[in-house]
Amino acid sequence: LFSSHDCLTHAMLAVLLFAAAADDAEEPRASLLFYKKLSQTHGHAVNKPFNVTLTVYNKGVGNAYSLIVADDNWKADKFRIIGGGNNFTLDFLNAGDTYEHEFVVKPIRKAWHRVRPAKMFYVDGDAGESTVSHLSNSLPDMRVIEKQDSLEEAAIMAGGGVTLNMIKTK
């Protein structure tokens, strides 16, 4: 039926086809990590600004294109964005690169606030065949309190000490 030469030729052809298919399947892919961080984890007070940092890491071997990042967590009835912007875009993020974006948020009223993850969309690879969506890490809820007057607090503490806490000042 088949000579040993034909079997060897078919085996070599099968190996070459398998290798070519594996090369096509292993197109360099972007692998993005998305991290959200607040400059403080507690002690948020009305009219006391804090920073929000969004960091994107490309740990993959391929490039990511057309990145769109949105952090729509800061509603206008509770917060003002007073520095930078809470959304940004990047044309590309090369393999191994990192991009950091920072903006400043100021609470405008007392509230409990659920800090939701930011959203990111990007195109994976040169071919642009797939758009990937990704969320940042989750953060704990934050409590925004009325701004404390440190001078007033110091006076109350001193008054309590002088009167041996016999007279309640507040």
BELWO-V410293 format. One line per field, one symbol per residue. phi: phi as a letter, one per 20 degrees, with the letter a starting at -180 (. if undefined). psi: psi as a letter, one per 40 degrees, with the letter a starting at -180 (. if undefined). burial: I if it has 16 or more other C-alpha atoms within 10 Angstrom, else O. Layout:
phi->???
psi->???
burial->???
//
This chain:
phi->.deffffffffffffffffffffffdggdfcedccdcdfbebnfcgmdfbedddcdddeeededclfcccdefdffecbcedbmcecbccfbcfgnecccccbddcfdbfaeceeeffdccbeenffmeceddbdffecffddddffeefffffffffffffelledeeb
psi->chiddddddddddddddddddddddfhhiihhhhhhhidieifhihehiiihhhhhhgeaeiiiifhhhhgfegieedihhehaieiiihdihiheiihhhiihhhieihihhhhiiiihiihhiddfdhhhiiiaiiiiiihhiihhhdddddddddddddeffdhhe.
burial->OOOOOOOOOOOOOOOOOOOOOOOOOOOIIIIIIIIIIIOOOOOIIIIOIIIIOIIIIIIIOIIIIIIIIIIOOIOOOIIIIOOOOIIOOOOIIIIOOOOOIIIIIIIIIIIOOOOIIIIIIIIIIOOOOOOOOOIIOOOOOIOIIOOOOOOOOOOOOOIIOOOOOOOOOO
//
